[in-house]
């Protein structure tokens, strides 16, 4: 986990018939993740935390 991934290598490792499915799934995942709050968003602060950015 938490290992850097080279997208071209990961794509080449996929079987040919699954590549388009993987690419489309990745696009959807990236679009959805853009809608989530960032890691330092106030929603993630614990009660009593004084950290606000």
C-alpha positions in Angstrom: 0.0 0.0 0.0 1.0 3.6 -0.5 3.4 2.7 -3.3 3.8 5.0 -6.2 2.1 3.8 -9.4 3.1 4.5 -12.9 -0.1 4.6 -14.8 1.4 3.4 -18.1 2.8 0.3 -16.4 -0.4 -0.5 -14.6 -2.3 -0.1 -17.9 0.1 -2.5 -19.7 -0.4 -5.1 -17.0 -4.1 -5.3 -17.6 -5.4 -7.8 -20.2 -6.3 -6.1 -23.5 -10.1 -6.7 -23.1 -10.1 -5.1 -19.7 -8.1 -1.9 -20.4 -11.0 0.3 -21.5 -13.0 -0.8 -18.5 -10.1 0.1 -16.2 -9.5 3.5 -17.9 -13.2 4.4 -17.7 -13.4 3.3 -14.0 -10.3 5.4 -13.2 -11.9 8.5 -14.9 -15.1 8.1 -12.8 -13.1 7.6 -9.6 -11.0 10.7 -10.2 -14.1 12.8 -11.0 -15.8 11.5 -7.8 -12.7 12.2 -5.7 -12.6 15.8 -6.8 -16.0 16.3 -5.2 -14.8 15.1 -1.7 -13.4 17.6 0.8 -9.6 17.9 1.2 -7.8 16.1 4.1 -7.4 19.4 6.0 -11.1 20.4 5.6 -13.0 21.4 8.8 -15.3 18.4 8.4 -12.5 16.1 9.4 -11.5 18.0 12.5 -12.2 16.1 15.7 -14.3 17.8 18.4 -12.0 20.0 20.5 -9.4 20.3 17.7 -8.3 23.9 17.4 -6.7 23.4 14.0 -8.4 25.5 11.4 -7.0 26.4 8.0 
